[in-house]
Amino acid sequence: MRYAGLAMAFASSLCFAFSGPMAKYLNEAGLAPLEAVWVRMAGAGLLLLAVLAVVKPSALRIARSRLPFFAVYAIVAVAGVQSLYFAAITRLPVGIALLLEFMAPVMVVAWVRIVRKIRLARAAYIGAVMAVAGLAIVVEAWEGIRLDAIGLVLALMAGACCAGYFLMSDSFGDDVDPLGLIAWGMTGAAVVLAPISQPWNIPWDAFTLTVAPAGGATLPVLGAYLWMVLAATVVAYILGVNAVRRLSAAVGATVASLEVIAGAVVAWLLLGQALGAYQILGGAIVLTGALLAQTATVSRQAPALAEPVAPVDAGVSRSTVDS
């Protein structure tokens, strides 16, 4: 079960890696970032609702007591992550935006320790410090942060919402069907973002174009959109949520960090975007720090019986048992 979860998490990160590069094609065709987010969420949500209504209608039933959870999931774990990230990549290269978004694993550690009151191994804190140091190198802080400041804030906010995605995906019980949660989450995100993205003003004729972002390959916009909806959204979310359920928020966030590397490679192949030496070095330190922090959290075994311990968080204990 653990290996199946790891395989799902790995595949999910590869699928998610295409979201930013594909969005660039929609932006090049004339769609604003929030418009691209809206068509992505609406397309994926409606597709899942239609399929589940025929194949598994029970997945779409929501208990009244679970409505607040579904609402927060739609706003934070879906709308927040996607809209903030898409806004960030209009000001930052895709690879750097991903690096900043994937401060999420460190944020998960902080939440587990500060909010859930779970004691963590020293390596968790060392990993967090390494990640922050790597972030400073990524943004070349000694140069007065030459990267776009608003883009940095947007990417870090996307990281906070991403941490919420992992924590929430790990916290719901058996009374919630993961497929239904994803379907309603995407549909709800489209509803929430509609007043902001104003889909009635979307230039729909853009989907008939074939474009090439500066320095990038030429692709039909409709093809980029369909790949973004099917692979980078529907498949990515289904694999990601089910991976977290089999592992934990901590392990899921760690493996998902591979999206940073995969996204940078996809952006290099399709868009011609490359990371500088400092971004590569800083990115490696960020990922190493996040990995160290998460490994310390998920592999931490119970101390000797003579030493009393605090209750272990459900998301952490599942991965420890599966180890």
N, C-alpha and C positions, 0 to 999 in steps of 0.2 A: 504493500500500500504506500509506503514511504517513497519507494523508487518511482512508483507510478505518479505520485504527487510531484516529485522533482522533475520528471519528464514533462508533465503538464506545465509546470512553472517555467521551464526552459523554453518550451514551444510557445507559451503565451508571451514571453519577453521578445521572442523573435517576431511574432505577429505585431505586437505593439510598436516595434521599431519602425514599421512602415508608416505610422500615423503622421508623424511630422513631415517627412519627405512628400507624402501624397498630398498633404494639406498645402504644401508650397505650390503644387500645380493648380489647385483650386484658387489660391491667392493670385497666381499669375494670370488666371483667366478672368479675374475681376471680382471674385468673392472676398469679402472682408473676413477676418479671422473668426468672428462670432457667427457669421453666416455659414462658414465652412463647418464650424462646430455643430450648428443647428441641423444642417442637412445630414451630417454624419449621425447624430443622435436620433433624429426623426426617422431616417432610413433604416437604421439598425433596430430601433424600437418597434416600428411598424412591421418589419420583417419578422422579428421574433414573436410578436403578438399574433400575427397571422398563422405562423407555423405552429405555435403552441395551442392556439384555439382549435386546431384540427388534430394535432398529434397528442397533446397532453393538456387538456383544458384545466385539469385540477391544479396545474402549476400556477395558474393565473389567479387563483383564489387567495384573498388576503384577509386574515382575521382582523377584526376592528382594532384590537389591541396592538396590532403590528403596523397600523397606518403611520404613526409618527416615525417609526424606524425606516419604513420605505421612503417617506418624504425626505428625511435627513440623508439617506443613502443617495437619492436622486440629486439632491442639491450639492452635497459635499463630494461624495465618492465618484459621481459621474460629471455633473455640470461643472463643479468647481475645478476638478482636475483638468478636464478637457478645455474649458474656456480659458483658464489662466495659462495653460501650456501653449495653446494655439496663439494666444496674444503674445506670449514671451518669444516665440520663434519668429515673430515679425521684427523683433529688435535684437535677437541673438542668433548665432548659428545654431542649427538643430542640435549638434553634439554638445555644446556648452549648456543649452537650455535643459537637455536631458541630464547632464551632470548635476546641475543645481536642483532639478526636480527630485533626483534620487539622493538627496539628503534625507529622503523619507525614512530609510532604514534607521538612521540615527534618531530621527524624531520618534520612531516607534519605541526605541530603547528608552528615550526620555519619558515617554508617556507611561510605559510599563513601570518605570522606577518611581516617578513623581506622583502620578495619578493613581495607579493601581497598587502602589506601595510594595512592589516586589523588589527584594534585595538582589542586586546584580553583582556578578564577578567583576574584579578590578579591570579585567581585559575589556569589558564593555565600555568603561569610561575612557580607557586609553584609545580604543577604537574611535570613540566620539571626538576626542581631541585631534586624532589623526585626520579625521574627515574634515573638521573645521580648518585645520592647517592646509589640507589639500585644496579646500575651497578658496582659501586666500591666494594660493598659487594659481588656481584656475583664473581668478579675476585679476591677477597681477596687482595685488593690493599696494605694493610698494610704488606702483606707478600712478597711484591715485584712482584706481579702478577705471581703466580705460574703456571697459565694456559699458554698455548702456545701463544706467542705474535703474531705470524703470523696468527694463527687461529682467534685470537681476531680481528685483522685488517680485515681479510676476512669477518668475520661475520658482522662487522659494515658496511663494504662496501655493503654487501648484504642488510643490513637495509636501506641504502641510496637509493639503487635501488628499494627496496620494497616500500619506500615512493613515489618514482616516479611512481610506478605501481598504487598506489591509486590515486595520483593526476591526472595522465593521464586518468585513467578509469573514472574519474569524470568530465573531461574537454571536451570530444568530443561531437559533436552535433548529431542531428537526421540523418545527412547524412552518418553516419558510423554505420554499423550493428555490434553489439557486437560480434555475432558469427563469422562474417567475420574477425573482428579485431583479435580475439583469434586464428583463424585458420591460418591467414597470419602471425601473430606474432610468433606463434610456428614454423611455417615453415621457416620464416625469421631467427629466432634464430638458427635453425639447420644449415642454410646456413652460417650464420656468424661464428658459432663455428666450422664448418667443418675443416678449415685449422689448427685450434688449437687442436681439439679433434682427428683428423685424423681417421675417421670411417673406412677407408680401413684397418687399423691395429687392429680393434676390434676383440677379440677372440670370434667369434660367437658361437663356441661350448660350451661356458660357459652357454648358455641358456638351455643346456640339463642336467645341473648338479643339484644336490640337496645339499645345503650347510647349515651350522649353524655357524654364527659369534660367536666369543668367548663369552661364557655365554648365548647365545641366542638359540631360538627355531630353529628347522630344517624345511626349506621350499624349494620347487623347485624354482630355479631362474626364470624360465619362468613365473610361477605363480606370483612371487613378481613383475616382470616387468609389466605384464598385469595389475595388480592391481594399480601399480604406474601410468601407462598411462591412464587407464580408470577413476579410482576414484580420485587419487591424482593429476591428471593433467587436463584431459578434463572436468570432472564434477566439480572439484574444481574451475577452472578458469571461467567456464560458470556461476556458482552460484556466485562467487566472484565479477565479473564485473557487473552482473545484480543487485547484492545487493548494490554496490556502486552507481549505477545509480539511485536506489530508495532511497538511504539515502544520503551519501556524502562521500568524501574522509576521513573526520574526523571520522564519525561513523563507516564506513567500516573498517578503520584501527584499531579502538578500539575493535570491536567485533572479528576481525581476530586475536587479541592477544590471544584469547582462544586457538589458535593453539599451543602456548607455553606449556600450561598445557596438552592438548591432546597429543601433540608430546612426551612429557616427559612420559606420561602414556603408550603410545604405545611402546616407547623405553624400558620402564621397563618390559612390558609384553613380548615383542618379543626378546629384546637384553640383558635384565638383567642389563641395565644401570640405575643407581639411582643418584639423585642429593644429594649433601651433605647438611648439615644444613645451611651453609652460602649461598649456591646457592638457596635453597628454600626460605630463608628469603629475600635475595636480589631480587630474582625473584618476590616475592609477592610485594615488594616495587616498583620495576620497573613497574609492571602491574598496581598497584594502582596509581602511578604517571602518567602513560600514560592515564589511565581512567579519572583521575581528569582533566588533561589537555584537553582531547578531550571533556569531558562533558561540561567544561567551554566554549569551542568553539562552540559546536553544540546547546547548550541550551540557549545561550545568546540571550535574547529578545531585541527588539529595545528599546532604552531609550525613555523617555517622549518626546513629540513633541517639547517641548520648547528647547530641547538640540539637536543641529545639530549633525548628525553622518556621518561617512564616508560610502561610498557604501559598501554593504556587499558582500563578495565573493559568487559566484553562488553555489559552492559546500556546503557552510555553510548555505546559506539562504534556500536551498531546505529542509534540515533536520529541520530547525527551523519552516518552514511552516507546515511540516508534523507532528510536535510534537503535 
